[in-house]
Amino acid sequence: MIYMSIVGHQIMAILNPLLSLPRQGKRTLVLFVTHDGKTTQHVETIRNKTEGQTDIELKIIPISSSLSPDSEKNPPAHIAVDNFVRQVQGEQEIFFNLGGGMNFQIAACVGRLAQYSNVKYLYPDFYGTKVYDTSGGNLSSRNLDIPKMDDIFSLQKVKTKRIKTAGLDQTVSRILKVCSAALPRDAELNVEVEGIVFDFIINRANSFSFCKLIRPKTSLADIREIIGKSVNRTEFAELFHRRILILTSSRIVAERFVTESQGKIAAAQYHGYSENMGMDQEYQNIVRKFVANSQSTGLSRPSSEVAISQSGNAKKGANKILYVFLGREVLPTLKAIWSHRAAKTWLFYTPGDRRVEFCKDRLLKAARNSILPTGELTCVPVGFHAEELEKIDLPQRDCIEVNVTPGTKAHTFFLTRLALRGGGKIMSINNQSGQIEAIDGSVRLGVKVPTLKQFLHLSVESRHTASKKSMSGTYAKNYSMEYLLEFFSKISEEGKHIGEFYKESMCLHEIKMTRQPNKFTLTFTPGGKSGETPAQTVQNYNTSPNDWFEELVSYVLLQSDAEEIMQGVRPLWLTPNCDGPRRHRSELDVLCRFGQVLYCISCKSGKTEPMGASAIEIQNVSAAFGRFAVPLLAFLKHPGDPKKIGKTWVFGYKTFTSFDAMKRLLERAREDLATTY
C-alpha cells in the first residue's frame, strides 16, 4: 500500500488519515515537501513518529511551492506526483491524501491522477476519513475507522492534563439536562489543553469538540486569551479541526466570543440558577448540535435560488459560466465573482451556517440589483462534502470556469472533477501576483475586488454599517495633519523621548506643544529677520473623543497610496429577541484597501494603553473581516522599528512619519500573512 500526501501547514491533515489506514503488509509513506521551515518541521515530526516501525517505508520528494519549477528545479506537486505514480504502476493500492497542501495543488494533482484507475483519494473530514474510489468510471465512497483521541494528542504533542474533580460541573450538567442533550460515553471531563481548562472534550476523530463554562467574574483579558488560542491554529497546538462551545450567563460575553472569533467559537447563553435554570430554544439547539454524534452528509434533492440582473450585466463574459463555492471566508468568493465576470455564476454552499446563509442572501439581492458583475447568480445548496456536483448537468456550448480557492479541499476535488467532465478551466487566485491563474497556465486574469462599502454590505452580518468617515482616491495635502507629522518627526530627529508628549508642555526648536483638558495645541514659530515679529501658526487637536490619531493614521495611509479608507467602522450586532437599542461590535478604527488587500488598523495614542493586549485585540477584531485581512496596530508611543506580536505588526511614530517606511511595513505585513494561492 502506498500513501501519498503533500505536506502543508496542517500536520493532522496528514497524520489522521495515516492512523486510519489498515496496518496490513508493507506501507510506503510518500511525502511531497516544499522548502518551507514549517513543513520541514512537520516532516521531522512524521519521521520521528514512524521511526522504528518496520512496516513503514518513508520517502521524501521535494517540490516547488507554485505551479512551476522553483530555482532549484524542483517540480510542482502535480508533476512530482505523476512521475512517482508512473514509476510504481502495478498491483499496489495507492492512496492520495486530499487533506495535505493548498487547494490549487490538490486540483492540479487530481487532474493528473484522473488517468490512473488504481489511485484512491482520502479526505479527512470533520468526523473521520473518507475514501473515494473512481475506478470503473463511477465514484464510490466509504469511511475508515477513526483513531483514538489519546493517540492523536500524543502524536501531536499537545500539552494536556486531567484535572482531578468530582465529575462534570453542576452548572454544565444542568444546562445539558435543560437541552435534553447527553454526552457520549467517551467524552473526557475536566481536561486542561494548552493552559485552558475545558469542562468536557468530545473526540470526532479528525476534530475535537471543546466546551467551557465562563464564570461571571472571568476577566476580559482571560476571555481574549481563550479567543486568541482557540481561533488561531498555531496557538492551539495545530489541532486539525476543532469546535469550541462557550456556556455563559452573559449576553455580552456570548456576543464577544462569537463576533471576535468570526463565528469560529459558538456560544450559548443560559439564565437563572439551580432548579430555575433555563435557556432559549435557539441556544438549546446549539448545545444539542454540539454534542450530537452524527453529521448530515448531503441533501437528497438540492434546490436552487436564481437571481437575474436587472441591467445589462448579462452581457459580461458572454457564454462563460463560473462555478465557485461560498464558505465562511467571503472575500475569496467575492474576488472570484468580481474577477471572472461570467455571464452566469453558480454558487455552491452548505446550508446550516448562519454566516454563510446571510452572505448567500446578500449576494442574491445584490445580483438582482445589478451590483454583482454577473448576469445571473444561481445559489445551490450542497452537503458537507459536495458530492452532489457529480450529478450536475453541464452546458454543452458554454465556456466553463471553476475557481478552487474558496472552499474546502473536498470542494476542490469535486470542482476539479466537474471541470474535467465539462472540459473547463480550473482556476486559482494567486495572492502574490494579484492574478487568477489557470492550473495549466493557459489563462491569467487580473484580480478585482468590490469597494469597501460593497464588501461590508455583502460580508458583515448587520442591517447597517456605521462609519464616521470614508475617503478614497487622491487626497490633497492636509496642513493640520502635516503639522502633526512634522512635530513627531522632530521628536525623532532631535532625540527626544516620546514620553514628553504626554507632559503639560514640550518644546522642539520652532514647535511648542501645550496640553489642556481634552486637547493639545501645537504652536509653530518660524525664525524671522532681525527686528521682525515672526508669524505664528496655531493648531488645536481634540483628545476627547480621541479622533486625531485615527485622522493622522488615515492621512498617512492615503499618502502611501491607499485606494479606500473607512474610519470608525462599527458593524451593528443585532441579536435575536434584542429588546434594547442596537449595539455595536468592537469598533475598528481604520479599515483600508490597497488593491485587493484589506488592512484592519487599531490606533492607540494613550499614555497607559498596553501594547500586547491591544495587538491581540486587533488581531481578533480583524478576524471578523476574514483571514485575509491584515491586522496592524498604530501605537503612538512605540519608539522603535515595527515589531510583530502574534499576527499583528505594531508600528509607532518613527514609522508613520516616513511614507517610505510606511509602505515597506504595509508590504511586509501583507507578504507575512498571505499565502501564495
C-alpha positions in Angstrom: 0.0 0.0 0.0 1.2 3.5 -0.9 0.1 6.6 0.9 0.9 9.9 -0.8 0.5 13.4 0.7 1.6 16.9 0.1 3.0 18.3 3.4 1.1 21.6 4.2 0.8 23.6 7.4 -1.8 21.3 9.0 0.1 18.3 10.2 -3.0 16.4 11.4 -4.4 16.5 7.9 -1.6 14.1 7.0 -1.4 12.0 10.2 -5.1 11.3 10.8 -5.6 9.5 7.5 -2.4 7.6 8.1 -3.6 6.5 11.5 -6.9 5.4 10.0 -5.5 3.2 7.1 -5.3 -0.6 7.7 -2.0 -1.8 9.0 -1.6 -4.8 6.8 1.6 -5.5 5.0 4.3 -3.1 4.0 3.2 0.6 3.8 5.1 3.3 1.8 4.6 6.8 3.0 5.4 9.3 0.3 5.7 13.0 1.4 5.9 15.8 -1.2 7.6 18.7 0.6 8.3 22.3 -0.2 11.3 24.3 1.0 9.5 25.8 3.9 10.7 25.9 7.5 7.4 24.7 9.0 6.8 21.9 6.5 10.3 20.7 7.2 9.5 20.5 10.9 6.3 18.6 10.1 8.4 16.1 8.1 10.7 15.6 11.0 7.7 15.0 13.3 6.4 12.3 11.0 9.8 10.8 10.6 10.2 10.6 14.4 6.8 9.0 14.7 7.4 6.3 12.1 10.9 5.6 13.2 11.3 2.0 14.4 8.1 0.9 12.6 9.5 -1.8 10.2 6.3 -1.9 8.2 6.6 1.7 7.1 9.0 3.0 4.4 9.3 6.8 4.3 10.1 8.6 1.1 10.6 12.4 0.8 10.2 14.1 -2.6 11.0 17.8 -2.9 8.5 20.0 -4.8 8.1 23.7 -5.6 5.5 25.9 -3.8 3.9 27.0 -7.0 2.6 25.6 -10.3 6.1 25.9 -11.9 9.5 24.5 -11.1 11.5 26.5 -8.5 15.0 27.9 -8.6 16.5 24.5 -7.6 14.5 22.9 -10.5 12.1 21.0 -8.1 8.9 20.3 -10.0 5.5 21.4 -8.8 3.4 18.9 -6.8 1.3 17.6 -9.7 4.3 16.8 -11.9 6.1 15.1 -9.0 3.0 13.0 -8.1 2.5 12.0 -11.7 6.2 11.0 -12.1 6.1 8.9 -8.9 2.8 7.0 -9.8 4.2 6.2 -13.3 7.2 4.5 -11.6 5.2 2.3 -9.2 2.4 1.3 -11.5 1.3 -2.3 -10.8 -0.8 -4.2 -8.3 -0.2 -1.9 -5.3 -3.1 0.1 -3.9 -2.3 3.8 -4.0 -4.0 6.4 -1.8 -3.7 10.2 -2.4 -4.5 12.5 0.6 -6.8 15.3 -0.3 -6.1 16.9 3.1 -2.5 18.0 2.5 -1.2 21.1 0.7 -3.1 24.0 -0.9 -6.3 23.9 -2.9 -4.5 24.7 -6.2 -2.0 21.9 -5.6 -4.8 19.4 -4.9 -6.7 20.5 -8.1 -3.6 20.1 -10.2 -2.8 16.7 -8.7 -6.4 15.4 -9.1 -6.3 16.5 -12.8 -3.1 14.5 -13.4 -4.2 11.4 -11.4 -7.5 11.1 -13.2 -5.8 8.8 -15.7 -4.9 6.2 -13.1 -7.7 3.8 -12.1 -5.8 2.3 -9.1 -5.5 5.6 -7.3 -7.9 6.2 -4.4 -8.5 9.6 -2.7 -8.6 10.1 1.1 -10.4 13.1 2.6 -10.1 13.7 6.4 -13.5 15.3 7.1 -14.9 16.5 10.4 -16.0 13.1 11.7 -13.4 10.7 10.1 -11.6 9.8 6.9 -13.5 9.0 3.7 -12.1 7.0 0.8 -13.2 8.0 -2.7 -12.8 5.3 -5.4 -13.1 6.4 -9.1 -12.3 3.0 -10.7 -14.8 1.8 -13.2 -15.8 5.3 -14.1 -18.2 5.8 -11.2 -17.5 7.4 -7.8 -18.0 5.4 -4.7 -17.1 6.2 -1.1 -16.6 4.5 2.3 -15.5 5.6 5.8 -12.3 4.4 7.6 -12.1 3.6 11.3 -11.3 6.6 13.5 -8.1 6.9 15.6 -8.2 7.2 19.4 -8.1 10.6 21.0 -5.1 9.9 23.2 -3.1 8.7 20.2 -3.8 12.0 18.4 -2.9 14.1 21.4 0.2 12.1 21.9 1.3 12.2 18.3 0.7 16.0 18.1 2.4 16.6 21.4 -0.5 18.6 22.7 0.0 19.6 26.4 -2.9 18.1 28.3 -3.6 17.4 31.9 -6.6 15.7 33.6 -8.0 17.8 36.4 -9.0 15.8 39.4 -12.5 16.9 40.2 -15.8 15.2 41.2 -17.1 14.8 37.6 -19.0 17.2 35.4 -19.6 20.7 36.7 -23.2 21.0 38.1 -24.0 24.1 36.0 -22.9 22.3 32.8 -24.8 19.2 33.8 -28.0 21.3 34.4 -27.6 23.0 31.0 -27.3 19.6 29.3 -30.4 18.5 31.1 -32.4 21.6 30.1 -31.3 21.0 26.4 -32.1 17.3 26.6 -28.6 16.6 25.5 -26.4 13.7 26.6 -22.6 13.5 26.4 -21.1 10.5 24.6 -19.7 7.8 26.8 -16.1 8.5 25.7 -16.3 12.3 26.5 -13.3 13.4 28.6 -14.2 15.6 31.6 -12.1 18.5 33.0 -9.1 18.5 30.8 -6.5 21.3 30.5 -5.4 21.8 27.0 -2.6 24.3 26.3 -3.3 26.1 29.5 -7.1 26.3 29.1 -9.3 24.0 31.3 -12.3 22.6 29.4 -15.3 21.1 31.1 -15.6 18.3 28.5 -14.0 17.2 25.2 -15.6 15.0 22.6 -13.5 13.1 20.1 -14.7 13.3 16.5 -11.6 11.6 15.0 -10.4 14.4 12.8 -11.7 17.0 15.2 -12.2 17.7 18.8 -15.2 19.5 20.4 -14.2 21.6 23.4 -16.8 23.0 25.9 -16.0 25.6 28.5 -18.2 27.3 31.1 -17.3 31.0 31.6 -17.9 32.2 35.1 -19.5 35.6 35.7 -16.2 37.1 37.1 -14.0 36.0 34.2 -11.8 38.9 33.2 -11.8 40.4 29.7 -8.1 39.5 29.4 -8.9 35.9 30.1 -11.7 35.9 27.6 -9.5 37.3 24.9 -6.8 34.8 25.7 -9.3 32.0 25.1 -10.5 33.6 21.9 -6.9 34.0 20.7 -5.8 30.5 21.4 -9.0 28.9 20.1 -9.2 30.8 16.8 -5.5 30.7 15.8 -4.4 27.2 14.8 -0.7 27.8 15.6 -1.6 29.0 19.1 -3.8 25.9 19.8 -1.2 23.2 19.1 -2.1 22.8 15.4 -5.1 20.6 16.0 -6.8 19.8 12.7 -10.5 20.5 13.0 -11.9 21.8 16.3 -15.1 23.2 17.6 -15.4 25.3 20.7 -18.6 26.0 22.7 -18.8 28.6 25.4 -21.6 28.5 28.1 -22.2 31.8 29.8 -25.0 33.7 31.6 -23.9 37.0 30.0 -25.3 38.1 26.6 -22.4 40.5 26.1 -19.8 37.8 26.8 -21.6 35.4 24.4 -21.6 38.1 21.6 -17.9 38.9 22.2 -16.9 35.3 21.7 -19.0 34.8 18.6 -18.1 38.1 16.9 -14.4 38.4 17.7 -13.9 34.8 16.6 -15.8 35.4 13.4 -18.2 32.6 14.4 -15.4 30.0 15.0 -16.5 29.9 18.6 -20.1 29.1 19.4 -21.8 30.5 22.5 -24.9 29.6 24.3 -26.4 31.9 27.0 -28.3 30.4 29.9 -30.3 32.2 32.6 -31.3 31.5 36.1 -29.6 29.2 38.6 -30.1 25.7 40.1 -33.5 24.4 39.5 -34.7 27.6 37.9 -32.0 27.5 35.2 -33.3 27.9 31.6 -32.1 28.6 28.1 -33.8 30.0 24.9 -34.6 27.5 22.2 -32.1 28.9 19.8 -29.3 28.2 22.3 -30.6 24.8 23.2 -30.3 23.9 19.5 -26.7 25.0 19.5 -25.9 22.8 22.5 -27.7 19.8 21.1 -26.0 20.1 17.8 -22.6 20.4 19.5 -22.8 17.2 21.4 -24.7 15.2 18.7 -22.7 12.3 17.3 -23.9 12.4 13.7 -23.4 14.5 10.6 -25.6 15.5 7.7 -23.7 14.1 4.7 -25.7 15.8 1.9 -29.0 16.8 0.5 -31.1 14.3 -1.4 -32.5 16.9 -3.8 -30.7 20.2 -3.8 -32.9 23.1 -4.7 -31.5 26.3 -6.0 -32.3 30.1 -6.0 -31.7 32.2 -9.1 -31.2 36.0 -9.3 -31.1 37.7 -12.6 -29.5 41.1 -13.1 -32.0 43.9 -13.9 -29.4 45.7 -16.1 -27.1 44.7 -18.9 -24.7 42.6 -16.7 -25.8 39.5 -18.6 -23.6 40.7 -21.5 -20.5 40.4 -19.3 -18.4 37.2 -20.0 -20.8 36.0 -22.8 -21.1 32.2 -22.8 -18.9 31.9 -19.7 -20.2 30.1 -16.6 -18.3 30.3 -13.3 -18.6 27.5 -10.7 -17.4 28.5 -7.2 -18.0 27.8 -3.5 -19.1 30.2 -0.7 -17.7 29.5 2.7 -17.2 31.4 5.9 -14.3 33.3 4.3 -16.3 35.5 1.9 -13.5 37.6 0.4 -12.1 34.9 -1.9 -15.6 34.2 -3.3 -16.1 37.9 -4.0 -12.7 38.1 -5.7 -13.7 35.3 -7.9 -17.1 36.8 -8.9 -15.6 40.2 -9.5 -12.6 38.9 -11.5 -14.2 36.2 -13.7 -17.1 38.4 -14.6 -19.0 35.5 -16.0 -22.4 35.7 -17.7 -23.7 33.1 -15.3 -22.3 32.2 -11.8 -23.2 29.0 -9.9 -22.5 29.5 -6.2 -22.4 26.3 -4.1 -22.8 26.5 -0.3 -23.6 24.2 2.6 -26.8 25.2 4.5 -26.9 25.4 8.3 -24.3 28.1 8.9 -25.8 31.4 9.7 -22.9 33.5 8.3 -22.8 31.6 5.1 -26.6 31.8 4.5 -26.5 35.5 5.4 -23.9 36.1 2.7 -25.7 34.0 0.2 -28.9 36.0 0.7 -27.0 39.3 0.4 -25.3 38.1 -2.8 -28.7 37.1 -4.3 -30.1 40.5 -3.5 -27.0 42.3 -4.9 -27.3 40.2 -8.1 -30.9 41.3 -8.6 -29.9 44.9 -8.1 -27.1 44.6 -10.7 -24.4 45.1 -8.1 -22.6 41.9 -8.9 -20.6 41.7 -12.2 -22.5 38.7 -13.4 -25.7 38.4 -15.4 -27.3 35.5 -13.4 -26.5 34.1 -10.0 -27.6 30.6 -9.1 -27.1 29.5 -5.5 -27.1 25.7 -5.0 -27.2 24.1 -1.5 -25.0 21.0 -1.3 -23.9 18.7 1.5 -20.7 18.9 3.6 -18.6 17.1 1.0 -20.4 18.4 -2.1 -20.8 15.0 -3.7 -23.9 16.4 -5.4 -21.6 18.0 -8.0 -21.1 14.6 -9.6 -24.7 14.7 -10.8 -24.9 18.3 -12.1 -25.8 18.6 -15.8 -23.2 20.7 -17.6 -23.9 23.0 -20.6 -22.7 21.9 -24.0 -21.8 25.2 -25.6 -20.7 27.4 -22.8 -17.2 28.0 -21.5 -16.8 26.5 -18.1 -14.5 28.0 -15.4 -14.1 26.8 -11.8 -12.3 28.7 -9.1 -10.9 26.3 -6.4 -9.6 29.0 -4.0 -12.8 29.3 -1.9 -14.0 26.2 0.0 -12.5 23.1 1.4 -10.3 20.5 -0.3 -13.2 18.3 -0.7 -14.9 21.1 -2.6 -11.7 21.4 -4.7 -11.8 17.7 -5.5 -15.4 17.8 -6.8 -15.0 21.1 -8.6 -11.9 19.7 -10.4 -13.8 16.6 -11.4 -16.7 18.9 -12.7 -14.3 20.9 -14.8 -12.6 17.8 -16.2 -16.0 16.3 -17.1 -17.1 19.6 -18.9 -13.8 20.4 -20.5 -13.5 23.6 -18.4 -10.7 25.7 -17.0 -9.5 25.1 -13.4 -8.5 28.5 -11.9 -7.0 29.7 -8.6 -6.3 33.1 -7.0 -2.6 33.9 -6.7 -2.3 36.4 -3.9 1.3 37.2 -4.6 0.9 38.1 -8.3 -2.6 39.6 -7.9 -3.8 37.4 -10.7 -6.2 34.5 -11.2 -4.3 31.7 -13.0 -5.4 28.6 -14.8 -3.8 25.4 -13.4 -2.4 24.6 -16.8 -1.0 28.2 -17.2 -3.2 29.0 -20.2 -5.2 31.9 -18.8 -4.5 34.8 -16.4 -7.0 37.3 -15.1 -6.3 40.4 -13.0 -7.8 40.2 -9.5 -10.6 42.7 -8.9 -12.4 43.3 -5.7 -15.6 45.1 -4.6 -15.4 48.5 -2.9 -15.1 48.6 0.9 -18.7 49.6 1.2 -19.8 46.7 -1.0 -17.6 44.3 0.9 -19.0 45.3 4.2 -22.6 45.1 2.9 -22.0 41.6 1.5 -20.0 40.1 4.3 -20.9 41.7 7.7 -23.9 40.4 9.5 -25.8 43.6 10.1 -28.6 45.7 8.7 -26.5 48.8 8.6 -22.8 49.7 8.9 -21.9 52.9 10.7 -18.7 54.6 9.7 -17.5 58.0 10.8 -15.7 58.8 7.6 -14.9 57.3 4.2 -12.1 58.5 1.9 -10.8 57.4 -1.4 -8.7 58.4 -4.3 -6.1 61.2 -4.3 -6.0 63.1 -1.1 -4.9 66.7 -1.0 -2.4 68.0 1.5 -3.9 68.5 4.9 -1.8 71.0 6.7 -3.3 70.2 10.1 -2.0 66.6 9.6 1.2 67.8 8.1 1.9 69.9 11.2 1.4 66.7 13.3 3.8 64.7 11.1 6.4 67.5 11.4 6.1 67.6 15.2 6.6 63.8 15.6 9.4 63.8 13.1 11.2 66.5 15.2 10.9 64.2 18.3 12.8 61.6 16.4 15.3 63.9 14.8 16.2 65.7 18.0 16.5 62.5 20.0 13.6 63.4 22.4 11.7 60.7 24.2 8.1 60.2 23.1 7.0 60.2 26.8 7.5 64.0 26.8 4.5 64.3 24.5 2.3 63.3 27.5 3.6 66.2 29.7 2.0 69.6 30.1 4.3 71.2 27.5 7.1 70.3 25.2 9.5 72.4 23.0 11.1 71.3 19.8 13.1 74.1 18.2 10.3 76.1 16.4 7.4 74.0 17.7 5.8 74.2 21.1 3.2 71.7 22.4 1.0 72.6 25.3 -1.7 70.4 26.8 -5.0 71.4 28.3 -8.1 69.4 29.3 -9.4 67.3 26.4 -7.0 68.9 23.8 -3.4 69.8 23.0 -2.1 72.7 20.9 0.9 73.0 18.5 2.3 76.4 18.0 4.8 76.9 15.1 7.1 80.0 15.3 9.3 80.1 12.2 12.5 82.1 12.6 12.1 85.7 11.1 14.5 88.5 10.2 16.1 90.6 13.0 13.7 93.2 14.4 10.6 91.4 13.0 7.8 89.7 14.9 7.7 86.2 13.5 4.3 84.9 12.3 2.8 82.0 14.3 0.6 79.1 13.3 -1.6 77.5 16.0 -3.3 74.1 15.6 -5.6 72.6 18.2 -6.3 68.8 18.4 -9.2 67.4 20.5 -8.4 64.3 22.6 -12.0 63.6 23.6 -13.1 61.9 21.5 -9.6 60.8 20.5 -10.1 61.0 16.7 -7.0 63.0 15.9 -4.7 59.9 15.8 -7.2 58.0 13.6 -7.2 61.0 11.3 -3.4 61.1 11.2 -3.0 57.4 10.5 -5.7 57.6 7.8 -3.9 60.6 6.2 -0.6 58.7 6.2 -2.2 55.7 4.6 -3.8 57.8 1.9 -0.4 59.5 1.2 1.0 55.9 1.0 -1.3 55.2 -1.9 -4.3 53.6 -0.2 -7.2 53.3 -2.6 -10.0 53.4 0.0 -10.3 54.2 3.7 -13.1 54.0 6.3 -12.7 55.3 9.8 -14.6 54.2 12.9 -16.2 51.1 11.3 -18.9 49.8 13.7 -20.9 46.9 12.2 -24.1 46.6 14.1 -24.7 43.4 16.0 -28.4 42.5 16.2 -29.2 39.5 18.4 -32.4 37.6 18.4 -35.0 38.9 20.8 -32.9 42.0 21.4 -35.2 44.4 23.2 -32.7 47.2 23.8 -31.1 49.7 21.4 -28.8 48.4 18.6 -25.4 47.6 19.9 -22.1 47.5 18.1 -19.3 45.0 17.9 -15.8 46.1 18.8 -15.1 49.3 16.8 -12.4 49.1 14.1 -10.6 52.4 14.0 -9.4 52.2 10.4 -10.2 49.8 7.5 -8.3 50.5 4.3 -7.8 48.8 0.9 -4.6 48.7 -1.1 -5.6 47.0 -4.4 -7.0 43.6 -3.3 -5.5 43.7 0.2 -7.5 44.8 3.3 -5.8 46.2 6.4 -7.5 46.5 9.8 -5.8 49.1 11.9 -6.2 49.9 15.6 -5.0 53.4 16.6 -3.7 53.8 20.2 -2.3 57.1 21.4 -2.9 56.9 25.1 -0.2 57.1 27.7 -1.0 53.9 29.6 -2.6 51.6 27.0 -0.9 48.1 26.9 0.7 47.2 23.6 0.4 43.4 23.9 -3.3 43.4 24.8 -4.0 45.9 22.0 -2.2 43.8 19.4 -4.2 40.7 20.3 -7.4 42.7 20.3 -7.0 44.0 16.7 -5.9 40.5 15.7 -9.2 39.1 16.9 -11.3 42.1 15.6 -9.7 41.7 12.1 -10.7 38.1 12.0 -14.3 39.3 11.7 -13.3 40.6 8.2 -11.8 37.3 7.2 -8.4 35.6 7.5 -7.1 37.6 4.5 -7.4 40.9 6.4 -4.1 42.2 7.7 -4.1 43.4 11.3 -1.9 46.4 12.2 -1.5 48.4 15.5 -0.6 52.1 15.3 0.9 52.5 18.7 2.0 56.1 19.1 4.4 55.7 22.0 6.3 52.7 20.4 9.7 54.2 19.9 11.4 51.6 17.7 11.1 49.8 14.4 7.9 47.8 13.6 7.6 44.6 15.7 5.3 41.6 15.5 3.0 40.5 18.3 1.1 37.4 17.3 -0.1 38.1 13.8 -0.2 41.9 14.3 2.5 44.3 13.2 3.0 47.2 15.7 4.4 50.5 14.5 5.0 53.9 16.1 5.9 57.5 15.3 9.2 56.6 13.7 7.4 54.6 11.0 4.3 56.7 10.3 6.3 59.9 9.9 8.0 58.4 6.8 5.8 57.4 3.9 8.6 55.1 2.5 8.9 53.3 5.9 5.1 53.0 6.0 5.0 51.5 2.5 7.7 49.0 3.4 5.7 47.9 6.5 2.5 47.5 4.6 4.2 45.3 2.0 6.0 43.3 4.7 2.8 42.7 6.7 0.9 41.6 3.5 3.6 39.2 2.5 3.9 37.9 6.0 0.2 36.9 6.3 -0.6 36.0 2.7 -0.3 32.5 1.3 0.7 32.2 -2.4 -2.7 30.9 -3.7 
